[in-house]
Amino acid sequence: MLELSPTDDPLERAPLCALVGPTACGKTALALEACDRADAEVLSMDSMLVYRDLDVGTAKPTIEEQARVPHHLIDLVEVGEVFDASRWLAEARDAVDDCLTRGRRPLFVGGTGFYLAALLKGLFEGPPPDPTIREPLEQRGREDPEGLHRELQEVDPDSAARLHPNDVRRVVRALEVLEQTGRTLSSWQDQWAAPPARARRARLVGLEVETQQLDQRIRQRAARMLEDGWVAEAERARTRGLARGAAQALGYAEVLDLADGVITEEQALDAIALRTRQFARRQRTWYRKFAIEWLPAGDCELLARALAHWGWDTAGSSAS
């Protein structure tokens, strides 16, 4: 059985194990194999998988994959709802508690670096909102969201790298914190208190894929998604009203342009592949903040090495 320390916080009761890496690197396949072998369950660490009915374009695990291994932290809200990291962290705590109570190992899997930071270090709340600062920023964000994002990029490139220009609310918050405190939001977040026990004891595995190969995977996956009904999915989501968070899902803007006849399928594929490659590079930047054991995705001993790093002895039939 799992050896737990006596604490009320599920995130402190066992070392947190995670599988990370850039989009399209093969995390889902490895996670399924590992969970099969180790009496484990997947806890999604992907900010887009929380939305129901965004399945094709987010590469959400299929019904068959979810039947093979239980998945948590996906399909939590409708596309019209706002969802943030604090809510994800609360859901994650409940999911870990559920797994441990049933003697199952939780494995966090996903590429949202900010969720990983929240999981291991907590969240920086910051000063309370100041309407005299916020309201002018919000007005500018409504008029020119890309311009506001460029302004953030000039003064706080780390925050800008993780925020989409359409995520006006968070862009505004980053600029507001800077004006209130004289320090960037990213600098505050980088100076969280000394990492809690769960951060020091975390066991993180990352999948490495050579850049050219990853670029090929990204394009092939995007083409497959278009064949699998991405356009129809995006149109259905649009009719229901995409919230700010869901509207950031990679490729949906381009797919809707395709649906509207603004661009051709080849142009859409080119644009989606480009944006996804850029996103993968931003993910790699985020990962530099963490102590990750990077393993080549093509390693013939990949599964064994990952299990060993997580400390999961799979001899026998029960978790230990």
N, C-alpha and C positions, 0 to 999 in steps of 0.2 A: 504493500500500500504506500501512498505518498506520505512522506514524513513532513509534518507541518509544525511550524513554530506557534507558540501560544499567542495569538494576537487577533483582534477583532477585524483588522483590515485584510481582506483577501489578497490584496496586492503585496502584502508583507509575509504571507504564509508559506510561500514556496518561491524559489528562484523563477523569475519571469523569463520565458524562452520565446524568441522571436525569429522569424525568417523574413528578411528584407531584401531589397534589390530594386533596380530600375524596372519600369514597366516592361512587360513582354520578355522577362529574363527566364521565366519558367518556375516561378514560385509556387503556383497552384499544383503543378504535377509533383514537385518534391514534397510539398506539404501533405498531399494525399498519401503518398508512400510512407512518409514518416509517421503520420497519425495511424495508419493501418498497423504499423509495426509496434507502436508504443502506447496503445490505449490512450490516444490523445484526440483532442477536438480542435477545430480551427476557430480562432477568434479574429475576425477581419479587422485589419488596421488600414482600411481604405476609406477615404472620406466620401467617395461616390457610391460605394456599395450599400450605404445606408438607405438609399432611395429605392422604393418599390418601382418596378416596371422600367427601370433603366438597366436592362440586362445585357443586351447585345453590345451596346456601345461602351459599357464599362467592363466587359470581359468577366462578368459575374460568374462564379462557379455554376455549372449547369445543375439541373434537377438531379441528374444521375450522380454527379459529384457530391452534391449535398446529401444524397441518400447513402452514398458510400461512407462518408465521414460527416458527423454533425458539424454544422457551421453556426457561429454566433455573430452578432453585430452586423448583420445584413438585413435589408428589407425592413428597416425600423420606422421609416416615415414616408409619407407621400411626397411626390416631386414638388408640390406647392408649399411644403413646410420648410421652415428655417431650422437648420441643425448645426451645432457648433461643437468645438472640442470639449468644452466642459460637459456637455450632455453625453458625448461619446465616452468620456472618462467614467462617468457614473454608470453607464451601461456596461462598460468593460469590467468595472469592479463587480457588478452583479454576475456577469458571465463567468468570471474567474471563480467566484464563490460557488456558483452552480457546478462547475466542473470539479472543483476540489471536493465538494460535498459528496459527489458521486464517485470519487476515486479516479477521476479522469485527469489527464494532463492537459492544460491549456497551452496552445501554441498560437501566438500572435503572428499573423501573416499579412503583409501588405506594404505599400510603398509611400504612405503618407507620413513623412518625417515629423511633421508637427504633432501628429498623434503619438508617435514614438516618444518624442520629448515630453509630452503631457503625461504619458504612462510612467516614464522613469523618473521625472523630476517634478511633476505637478504643473500647475498653470500660474503664470504671472497675471494677477488681476489688474494691477495698475491703479492710478488715481481715478476718482469718480468722474463721470462725464462733465464737461464744462460747455453749456449751451452757447456761450459767447464765442467759443472756438469752434465747436462742432458744427453749428448751423451754417456758417459761411462755407466750410469745407464740404458739407453735404450738398449745398447748392451748386458748388463747382463740380462736384461729382456727378450730379444729375445732368449738368450741361456738357461736361467733357470728361468722362471717366478715364479715358486713356491719358489725357493730359495730367489729371490728378495722380495717376499711377506713375507717370514719368517723373513727376515732382518727388514722389516717394523714392523712386529709384535713385535720384540724385543724392538724397540725404540719408537714406536707409536702404541700400541695395539688398541686404540680406532679407529684410521683410518683403521688399518688392519681389524678390525672386520666388517667394512662396505664395504670393497673392496674385490672383488673376485681376486684370484691369476692371472686369465687371463686378468684382467683389468690393463694391464701393464702401460698404459698411466697415470692413476691416482696414481698407486703405485709409479711410477717414480716421479710424481709431489710432492707427500707427502715427499719422501726422499729428493728431491731437495729443498723444502721449509725448511726442517730441517737443511740442510747443509748451506743454504743461511742465515738463521736467527738465528740458534741456538735454535729454538723452534719448537715443533711439529706442524703439520698442525692442529691436533685436538685441541691443546691448543689455537691456533689463533682463530679457529672457535668458541671455547667455550667463548672467550672474545670479541665477537662482542660488539659493542656499546650497551648502555642501550636499551632494547627491544623497538622497535617502538610501536606506539599506537596500531597497529593491533595485536602485540603479547600480549600486556597487556589486550586487549579486546577479545582475541580469546576464543572460547568455544569448548573445546575438549572433546569428549566422547571416551572411550576405552572399548572394549569388553574383558572381562575376561573369560578364559576357564581353568579349572583344567588341569594340565600338562598331566596326563594320558589320559584324554578324548581328549585333543588336539592331542596327538600322534596318537590316534585311528582315529581321523578325517583326519589327514594328510595321513595316509596309505590308508584309504578307498577312499579318493579323488584321490590319485595317481593311485590306481587300476582302478578307474572309467575312468580316463583320458586315460589310456592305452587301455581300451575297446573302447573309443570314437574316436580312430584314432590318438593318439599322435605320434606314430612311423612314419606314413605317413606324418604328418605335419612337423616333424623334418627333414625328408629326403628332402621334397620339399624346406624347408628353406635352407638346406645345399647346394643344387644345385644353389641357388641364391646368396650364399655368405653371411655368417653371419658377421655383424660388431662386433667390440669388445663388445659393450653394449649388443646387442641381444644374443651374445654367452654366456653371463653370466646367462641367464634365467635358473632358477632351473630345473634340471632334463634333460635338452636337451642333455648334453654330455652322460649321462647314456642311454638315449633312442636311441641315435645314435650308441652306443656300442651294444645295443640290435639289432638294425637294421642290423649291420654288423656281427652279430653272435659271437661277442666277449664274451658276457654274456647271461645268460638265462633271461626269463621274471621275474622269481622269484628273481634272483640276481639284476636285474634292479630295481624292486619294493623295495627291501631292501635298495639299495643304495640311491634311490630317497627319500624314507621316512627318512633315516638317515640325509641326507643333508638338507632336509626341516625342520626337527626338530632342527637341529643346527642353521639354519637361523632364525627360530622362536625365539630361545633364544637370538640371536643377536638383533632381533627387540625389544625384551623386554628391553634389555640394553639401546638401543637408546631412548626408551620412558621415561626413568628416567630423561631426560633432560627437560621434559615438564610438565606443570600443567594439568593433565588429570583426568577427572572424570571417574573412572573405574566402570563398571557395569557388573554384572554376566550375561553371555550370556543366561542362562536359566531362568532369572528372569521373572515372569509372567507380571510384570509391566515395562519390558524393554523399549518398545516403548514410553510409557508415560513419563518415567524418562529421556529418551534421548531427547525427544521433549522439556521437561521442562528445561533441562540444556542448550539447544540451545536457549531458550527463544522464542520458536515458539508456539504461541497461535493458535491452529487450529480451534477455534470456528469461524464459518462463512466460507465464500468461498474464501477470498482473504488473501494474506500474509500481515503480519503487523510487 
